[in-house]
């Protein structure tokens, strides 16, 4: 009966709306440009501070959202979103990256009081230029009261940005047709940053699917690498990063079903169906990141990660525990400054992901 009700809602909205119910993002297209005229433009630099951060749409780490933390909250109050975003902004302004790659940024979403988080962040930081690329844009999500949603990724820069492009990534094939239609459509995005002296480089932001149980992340990763290869072939430097939802290939632990289990759930025993929690068993995927390590320079080598893995953890689903896995990375087609990689684990309350920074050496 619940499925039938969803279908009826879908067809009703589809036929009465003058706009498509869901932005299906079928092909490459331009990103949405943002600017802040009061910001100070960046000066010429040979080393660049780069940060990637999944900010969990201003939800913070402590609010138990229904989609990823065993919670019941689907809609936040405006004051909650503002307070959480202000904490994120305070951290950004303190760390002061030159290039900022953000994942899970909301604009015009019911769940975050219809705030344009991209504008909110730019107005309160020092960045003069930014691009936003949607990954989930629907007039109405017929589930759990979500309603209108527009979530995406962003690139912010102290230098002028141009050529902002969004690239659709392969969709999950482990969903029924109706769920798949309304589901997140992950994308990669790129932009060209230009310094006053004419030096230019590409920045690429990525967020791979979090809960797929098939080969979706592998197909998305290969498409993303193709995008990076194409931009690198221009001869310009390239820096990239994001939330890959994949572990480093030499991780000691690969199964987090027990850590991510919600009340009433049970996994790993005979008869459990499914045997593993969706998105929590990384063992079948553990070699996939090798494709990226083999082609691009990581800000953190696998050798360094292996020695002290816990120092580089960037994610946990339960806000009551410390970080327990690494999902967030920075890579480039030119080296990073040695030992400059940092996972900002002290920012535990800000999101369910810790930001990652590194210093990148620009040569061109």
N, C-alpha and C positions, 0 to 999 in steps of 0.2 A: 504493500500500500504506500509506503514511504517513497519507493522508487517511482510508482505511478504518479504521485503528487509532484515529484520533481520534474517528470516529463511534461506534465500539464503546465506547470509554471514556465518551463523552458519554451514551449510552443506559444503560450500566451504572450510572453515578452518578445519573442522573436517576431511575431506578426504585428504587434502594436508599435514597436519601436521603429523610428526612422533611421537609427544607426545600428550597425551590427551589434549583436548582444555581446560577443566576445571578439577582441582583437586577436586574430589567429596568427599574426606576424608571419606571413607566408614567405617573405623574401627580404633581402638586405635593403636597408633604408637609412635615412638620416636620423640622428638622435635629436632630442630637444635641447636647444642651447640656453644656458643661463649665464648672466653676467652680474657683476657688482661694480658699479661705476666708482664707488668710493674706495675700493681696494687699491693697494699700491702694487704696481706691476713688478714682477721679479727681475732681478739683475742677472747678468751673465754668471754662470757657474760651471765648474768642471766636475763637481760631485753633487749629486742630487739626493735629497732625503725622500724616500718613497714609503708610503703607508698603505696597507690594505686592511679593511675592517668591515665585517658584517655587523651592522648596528641593530639588527633585529627590529626594524621599523619603529624604533623609539619605544619599544616595549620594556627595555631593561632586562635584567636577568631574573628578577624576583617575582614578576607577574607570571603566573602559570597559565600561559596561553594554551588553548585546546589543541593546537596543531603540532606542538613539538615538546611540551613539557608536562604532559599528564594533567593539564588543567582544564578549567571550564570557561575561562574568559575568552570571548571572541571580539568584544568591542571595548575600547579604552576610552576613558574620559580625556578631554582636551588638556586638563591640568596634569594628568599623568604623563601624557605624551610630551608635553612641554618640559616637564621636570626631567624626564629621562633624556630627552634630546639635549637639554642644557648641560647635563653631565658629560655627554658625548662631546659636545662642542668645547667645553672647558678642557677636556683632555686633548682634543685636536689642537687648540690654541696653545697649550702648554708644550706639546711635542713638536709642533710646527713642521710638518712635512711640506715639501714643495709640490709633490704630486700625491693626491689622495684618491684611492680606489675604494668606493663604498658599495656594499651589497645590502639588499633589503631596505631600500629607501621608498617610502610611501608618498604619493601625491593623490589627493582627491579620493581617499579611501575611507569608508565608513568606520572601519576598525580603529583608525587613528584620527577620528574627529575631522576628517576631510582636510587636514593640514597639508600644505605643500611643504614637505620636509626638505626638499632640495633648496627651495628659496629660504626657508628658515635657517638652514645650516649656512648657506652662503652669506646671508645678511649678518650673521653673528660670528663669522670667521673672516680671515684675511684673503680668501681666494677671490680672484677677480673673474675667473672663467670656469665654466662647468658644462658638462653634457649629462643628460639623463636618458637612459634607455629602458623602456618598459620590458618586463618579463611576464606580467600578469595584469591584464587590463580587461575588465568585464563590467558591464553596467549592473550586473546582478549575479551574485554567487548563491544558488539555491541550497545552501547548506549552513546550518549552525548560526544563522543570523548575520552572516558576513556582509551580504548586500554588495554595494558598489566597492570595487577595489582597483587600484592601480599601484602596483609595486614594481620597482626596477633597480637597476644598478647605476652608478654614477662615477664620473671622472672629474675631479676638481684640480685646478692648476693655478700657480701664481703667474704663469706665463700665458699669453694668448693661445687659445685652442681653435683648431679648425678641423675640417674633414671628419666630423663625428659620425661614426657609422655603427649601426646595430646589425648583428648577424644572428639569424635564428639558428638554434641548435636542434639536433634530433629529439623527438618527443619520446616519452615513455611508451613502451609497448606492453606493459603489464597492467594496464588499466582497461576497464570497460569503456565503451564508446562515449557514454554520457559523461562519466567522470573525466575522461581525457579531454573532452571539449572544453570543460570549465577549468581544467587544471593549469598549473603554472607552466609557462612555455619559456624555458631557460634560453638566454641569449648571451652572446659575447658582444663587447663593444670596444671601439678603438677611437682614438683622437690623436691629432698631430699637435704637439706643443712646440712653440717657436720662441727662442730667446731673442733679446734685442740685437745681438751680434750675428744673427742669422742661423745659429745652430738650431737644429730641430731634431725631434725624436718622437717615436710613437709610444703611446701608453695604451695598454690593452687590459680590460677588466673582464673577469669570468666568474660565473657562479654555476656549478654543476648541480644536477638534480640530487636532492637530499635523500629521498626515500625509495628510489627505484630498486627493484629486486632482479632485474634482468641486466642486459649489457648496455643500458642507456648511457651511463656515465662514460663507458669506454668509447661509444660512438660520439658522444659530445666532446670528449677529450681529443679525439682524432680530428674532428672538425675544427676545434679551437687551435690545435697545433698547425693545421693547414692555414688558418687565418694569420697566425703569427709568422709562419714561413713566408707567406705572400707579402706581408709588410716588411719583413727583414730583407726580402729580395730587392727592395728598392735601394738598399745600401745604407739606410738610416738606422741609427740605434733604436732599440726597442726594449721597453721594460713592461713587465706584465705581472699580474697577481690576482688573487681573489680567494674565494671559498670553494675549494675543489671537492669537498665532501669525500675525500679519499685519504687514506693513511700513507705515510712514507713507506716505501717497499721493505725497509728493514725494521719495521715496528715490532716490538716484543709481543704486544697484545693486538689481536685482530677481531675479537668478538666482544661486543658491548651490549648484548641483549639483556643480561642481568642488570647492568648499570642503568639501562634505559627503560626497564620494565615498569609499567604503570600498575596501580592496584587492580587486582583481578586478572592480570595477564600471567601467562606461564609459557615458558619456552624450554627447549633442549631435551625434553623427556619424550619417550616413546608415546606416540599418539597425539603429541602437540601438533596442531595445524593452524598456522604455519609453525615450522620448527624454530625459525628465527624471527625476531622482531624486524619489521620493515625498516631498512636503512641502518641497522645496527650491527650486522655481520659483514665485516670487510674482507674476510678471508678470500672469497672468490675474486676480489678486485685488487688484491694486495700488490700485484705486479704492474698494474696499469700505469702508475705514475712514472715507471721507468721510461716510458715513451717521451716524457718531458725532460727528465733528468739527462737522458742521452743526447738531447739536442740543444738545451739551453742551460745557462749558468744559474744555479740556485743561490739565493742569498744565504742559505744554510746547507752545507754539504751533508750528505748522508752519513759520512764518517763522524762529523761533529754531533749530529743528531743522535747517533747510536750510543755515544758515550753517556750523555745525560738527557735522555728523552723527556723526562718530566719537566725539564727547564724550558721546553719549547712547545708544551701542550697549549692549545688555543681554543678548546671547546669542551663543554660539558652540558648535558641536557638538564641535569638536576642542579638548581641554584644553591642547594645546600652542600654540595661537594665542590672541591677545587677542580681545576681543569684536568681532564683525563685522557685527551687525545689531541693529535695535531691534524688539522684540516685546512689550514690557511697558509699560503705560500707566496713568495716573490721569486720571479725568474727574469732573466734578461739575455740579450744576445751579446752583451759585454759584461765583464766581471763586476761584482760588488766589492766594496772595501772589506778586507778580511776582518772577521769578528764584529761586523757592524749589525748583524741580524739580532733583533730583539723581539720577543713576544712579551707584550705588556700585560703580564699576568696579574699585576696589582689592580687592574681595572675590572675586577670580577663582577661588580654590580651593574656595570654599564650595558652589558649584552651577554648572550650565551656564547659569544666569540670574543677572544682577546684580539686587539689590533696587533699587527706585525709591521715592523719598520726595518729598513736597511738603507745604507748609503751606497749609491750606485755611481760608478765612474763613467762619465760621459766622454766618449772619444769620437769626434768626427770633425 
